[in-house]
Amino acid sequence: MFDIRLMRQIDNQVGNAACSVLAAVKKLRPTRPVSDAPIRKIAVAKFFGMGSIVVASPSLQALREVYPEAEIHFITFTSNREILDILGKTDRQWFIDNSSASAFTRTTYEVARGLRREKIDLLLDFEFFAKFPLVLGSLAGIPRSAGFCLTPEPWRMTLLDVPGSYNHYYHTKDIFLSLVYLLKTQDLYYLQFDEFRRKYTYPRVSVDPADVAEVRRILATQGASGRRLVVVNPNTSPELAPEVRKWPEERYAELTQRILNEYGDTHVVFIGAKGDRAYVERIVKRVGSPRATSVAGELNLRRLLALFSITDLLVSNDSGPMHLACLVDTPVIGLFFADTPTLFAPLASRARCVAPDLYSLPLFTVYNGKDAVAGKPIDVISNVPARTVPVDRVMSDVHALLPKLEQATQPASNQPASSRV
């Protein structure tokens, strides 16, 4: 895959120069006002993070209601194809292949040509600091753009016809929604935004029974049949300082051992991508119990959703699977060791968050392009904040969300997911 850090460096340097030129041209070129032009086709750009696309899904629903006659197009990387199909919120999808520099260049040209033929009326840039979406929008001839103006880049106020306000006191789901609200109301003070944002939540996704059956078959081969299920996701996305955002392996192992010791009716399954398999299996080996197993690299997104639909509790690092589980309302504990749950907490009906009580969080932010911590590049810092979080702190939330069977007297509608499938 095209190296992510190199992509970001190119975006920062080449993209900044390109956007400066585009802004200068826009200032010099007389154009007719487009604010009153009808919006028939909208392109939404969001490239990084499967979880971020889940977080943006309420905004796609809001766009449907604000522009009921418009087609919604989505531009993203090819790796996000499956999550867009699962969400089913768009009319057409456009994919940039970032597997190599040549593939990236070729598909960028193809997508720009295709969007130009479609005559898109409006671009929504859901990337907070990347320059690429606005460059692509210009190449595609999109006459109007909306995005967030939060970095000291003067050209943004020129290129963005609708410059949104990034408010880090709100969840990212609501930050995305604020841009749709601004398009609808032109209310620069967001006076009615709270009422607007509360209308939109994550969609609930139906799981294919065949996928559930296949997941149950896999679990049966691991001795998990007839037991309550706890899933642990110790992984983070590879794009941004993954080692900084992880708990130490021995703490995942200790947490699992304590869950197994206290809950004799429970099986713990670790998940991860193919590239995480060796890392996950090291943790499972540390646990040293037949009731702790791994399915890392074995499940696509649809089957991962099926697994979550029969899961009694998910303990997950801050990453895409944590947000994916919210689509089937899995009880979840989110572990935040570098970012803040204020921005990225799981939005499920039964959710807890764990984070260090440190002034340093978030370690990297959109204000510095997520490139530095205290002036140091992110690839030279370590998971020191994560090490301040003891296993006891996470276990207290396990006790709250996974009661002992003899203590479970909840109404049927609140029973763990596995009892309802």
Buried (B, 14 or more C-beta within 10 A) or exposed (E): EBEBEEBBEBBBEEBBEBBBEBBEEBEEEEEEEEEEEEBBBBBBBBBBBBBBBBBBBBBBBBBBEBBEEBBBBBBBBBBBEBBBEBBEBBEBBBBBBBEEEEBBEEBBEBBBEBBEEBEBBBBBBBBBBBBBBBBBBBBBBBBBBBBBBBBEBEBBEBBBBBBBBBBBEBBBBBBBBBBBBBBBBEEEEBEEBEEBBEEBEBBEBEBEEEBBEBBBEBBEEBEBEEBBBBBBBBBBBEBBBBEBBBBBBEBBBBBBBBBBEEBEEBBBBBBBBEEBBEBBBBBBEBBEBEBBBBBBBBBEBBBBBBBBBBBBBBBBBBBBBBBBBBBBBBBBBBBBBBBBBBBBBBBBEBBBBBBBEEEEBBBBBBBEBBBBBEEEEBEEBEBEBBEEBEBEBBBEBBEEBBBEEEEEEEEEEEEBBBEEB
